[in-house]
């Protein structure tokens, strides 16, 4: 295993970068945030000084031209993910791209092809998947502790409706609840079932006060074997982020399924055979774990924990969900 730390460049001063991803990389075992870029150089320097980052650039191009940077994290608005992932790949940088990966599956395919051609690693920033509890969840399901899998229910909601100028309310920039947080229960159901859904039916609330984007969506994904995911996601509702996995003989409840405090233990519950068992994990920073998994692939040649094709498959589901919500119809999902 290499002792070198992966040198990261941050492309933009987004809130998620400042609050979570940069601190996560800085406390990871194998990553170092070496530079940050913004189109506003003063903002980049202010952020760099605040977070102890050595270099600040006034353009994304300048960051990509820095030969000391191994990898970039892209938390830019959704409509910019494709362009800057491809440009980073062409500059020889490995890429961690914030979710949603792209605006549609076609864009995500172009991104994965560009990174493969350039020989750089590409990953979608679903931090929650790197928490060890999800591997344990899958082991419990595989061992049959809750019987045969019957269904999954996921929620991710919050209320940001007062901020009408946020890019998440701009349809041209990839705004809306399905893009922003619906991707979480969708990816989680694919992860815990190990299956790809065959069709989507989604009902959404499109708000004219918020650019006409979906401020809430409720949906059903049909998986093989009669398994279904029911989910809801919202940017104008009370906050929740939960996952329930239902089997013939029991269920698993994850009360903080996607966002969890890195300073406190995380728990989930297995309810089976008349007992409710709490499964506790010690405090971990899932953003740090994401950075370390990424570094292991880049520096050691370890197999990618989540292949970039997974992001393409997730975007195909999102495409179908958006089409279903707009047309009020059931939409089949192609996976070939």
N, C-alpha and C positions, 0 to 999 in steps of 0.2 A: 504494500500500500504506500502510495506517495505521501511524503510529509509536507508537501507544498500545499498552501492554501489557494483555493480558486479565487482569482481576482475579479470582482464584480463591478460592473458599471450599471447605474440606475438611470433609466431613460424617462425622465419626468419626475415631478414633485407631487405626485398624487397622494391623497390621504392614506390609501392602503399601504403605499410604500413607506411613508413616514411613520405611521402608527405601528405597522406590523412586520412588513417584509424586511426592511432595512435592519430594525432591531433583531429580527430573527436570524438574518445572515451574520450580523455582528456577534451574536452569541452562539453561533454554530461552531462545530469543531473544525470545519474545513473550508470556511469561506471568509472573505474579507471584502468589505465595500470600499473600493479604491477610488471611485469617481461617481459623480452625479451630473446629469445634464438637464437643462431646461432651455426653452426658447427665450427665457428671461434670465440673463446671466446673473443679475443681482439676486434673483430668487434662488438660483442654483447655489450661489455662494452663501447666502443666508442659511439655506438648508444644510449645506455641507458643514458650515461652522457649528450649527446647532447639534448636528449628529456626529461630529468628529470624523468627517470624510475629507481626505487629503485634497482631492481635485474637484473642481467645479467647472463645467463647460457651459457656454452660451448657445450651444446647438447640439442636436443629436449627431450630426455629421462629425463634429469634433470628437465626441465620445467614441464613435466607431473608428476614428482614425488613430486612436491611442493603442499602440501595439502592446502595452502592458495589460490591457483588459482581456480577460479570457472569455467572459460571459456577460450578457446583459439581461436585465429584468425589465420587461415592458409592461407598465401599468397605464399606458396611454388610453384615451377613449377608444371604444371598440372598433370604430371604423378606421383606426390607424394601425391596428394589430398586423394586418397582412403586409402593408408597405414596409413597416419597420422591422418586422421579423425577416422578411426577404432581404432587406438592405443589410441587416446585421449578419445574416448568413453569408452574404456576398463579401462582407468585410472579415469573414473568418471567425465570427463570434458565436459561441453557443448561446441558446436563447431559452429563457424562462418567460413565457407569455401569460399574462393575466387572463383569467376567464372573463367572458366567453372567448374562446380561442379566436373566433373570427365572426363575420356577419352571417356566413352560411358555410355549408359543407364544401362548396366549390373553392372558396377562398382558403379553407383549411387544408384542402388537398394541395393547392399551390404552395402553401407555406411548408408543408411537410416535404414536398418534392424539392423545393429550393434548399432546404436544410440538408436533405439527403445528398443532393448534388454537391453541396459545399463541404460535406463531411463533418457537420457540426451537430451537436445534440440539441434536440428541441423537446420541450415539455410544457404542458399546460399547468398553471399554478392553482391546482386544487389541493390546497395545503392539508385539508382534513384527512385526505386519503393516506397521508404519511404517518398519522398517529397510530401507534401499535394496537390500539383497541379495535381498529377495523380488521386487522389480520386475525385477531382473536374472535371477533364476531363471525368471520367466515369459517373459522375452525369449528365453532359451536354449531353452525348450520350444517357443515359437512359431516359432523359427527352424529347428526340426527337428534340432537338434544331437544329440538322443538318439533320434531317430526318432519313430515313433508312440507315444503314451502308452499304457502297459499297466496300470500300477498305482502305488499310493502306499502306503508303510508308515510309520506314525508311532507314536512312543512318548513318554509323559510319566509318569514314576513317581518317587515318593519315599517315605520311610518316616517317618510321623508317628504310628505306632500307639501309642506310649507315652502320648500326650496324649489320653486318652479323654474329657476334658471339653470339647474344642474344639467350636465350633458346627458344624464340618464333619462331626461324628459325630452330629448331630441331624437326623433326617429331616424334622421339622416346619420346620426352618430352611433346608432345601435342601442338606443334607449329602450327601456321597458323592463318589467319584472322578470319575464321569462329569460331574457339575456342575462340580467344582472344576478338573479338568485334562483330562478327556476332550474338553472343548470345544475344546482347542487343536489336536490332530490333525484333528478334524472340520472346524474352520474352515480349517485349512491345506490340506486336500485340496480343499475347495470353492474356495479361492483359486487354487491352482496349476492345477487342471483347468478352472476357469471353468464348472463344471457343478454341478447339484444332484442328490444321490443319490436313488434311487428306492425303496430298501428297506434295512432294517437287521436284522442278526442279531447279538445280543450275549449273551455268557455272563459272569456276574459272581459274585464272591465277596462275599456279604452277611455281615457280622460282627456277631454278637450282642454282642460285647465293645465294639462301637462304635455302639450304637444301632440296629443292623440295617441300616446304610447299606452301599452297595457300596464296599468297600475296594480292590477291583481289578475291572476289567472288560476283556474282550477282545472285539473286534468286527470285523465286516465290513460295509462300506457298499457297495451296488451302484450304480455310476454308469452313465449311458448309454454305449453303445458297448462294453460288456463291461469297463469300467475298474472296479477295486475299490480301496477303501481298507481295509487291515487295520491295526488299531491296538490298543494296550493302554494303560491308564492305571491308576495305583494310588497309594494313600496308605499302603500297607503292602507295600513292595517296595524293592529297591535302586534308586538314582536313575539315571534316564536322561531325556534330552529330545532326540530325534533325528527326522529325516525322511529318507526315501529315496524318490526319484521314478524309476520304472523305465520305460524306453522300449524299442522294438524294437532299437535300435542302441547303447544306452548307458544310463547312469543318473547321477543326481545324489545325492550324500550330504551331508546337513547335520548335522554332529555335535552342535552346540548350537543346536537349531532354534528354541527359544522363549525360553530364558533365556540371555543372553550378558553377559559382563563389559563394562561401558561403558568400561573403562580399557585394554582390549586389543583388537587386531584380531580380526575374526571371519572365518572361512573356510568355504567349502564346496568340494566336489570334483566335477568332471565327469569321468566315466570313459566314454570313447568312442573308437572307432577305435584300440583298443589302447593308448591313453594315459590317464594319470591327471593331470588338470590341477587345480591348486589356484587357487581364486579368492578373493582376500583383499580385505577392506574395512577401511579405517582405523577406529580406535575411535570409536564414536558411542553416545550414550545414547538408546535407542529410546523411553524415556519422555519425553525432551525432544522428540524428533521427533513423537511423538503429540500433545504439547501444542501444538507449533507448527502442525501440520496442523489441529488443532481451532481455534486462534486465527485461522488464515487464513480459515476458513469463517465464523467469527463476525464478525471485524473487517473483512475484505475482500470478503466475499460469494463467496469461492472455492467451487467445487463440493466437496461433501463427498467425501473420499477413499473412505469406505465409508458408503454410504447406510444409514440406520437399518433399512430393510427387510432388510438383510443379517442383522441380529441376529434378526429374526423368523424368517427362513429357517433360521438355525443352531439356534434353539430348536425348530423343527419336527423337525429331525434328532435333537436330544437327547431330545425327547419319545418318538420312535420307539425310540431306543436303550434308554431306561429301561423302556418297555413290553416290549420284546423280552427284556431281562434278567429282568424280573419274571415273564413268562409263558413263557419258554424257547421263543420262537417267532420266525419271520420276520415283520417288520412293515413294511407299505408306508408310504411317506412322501408325504403330500399337499403339493403346492406351489401350489395355487390357492385 
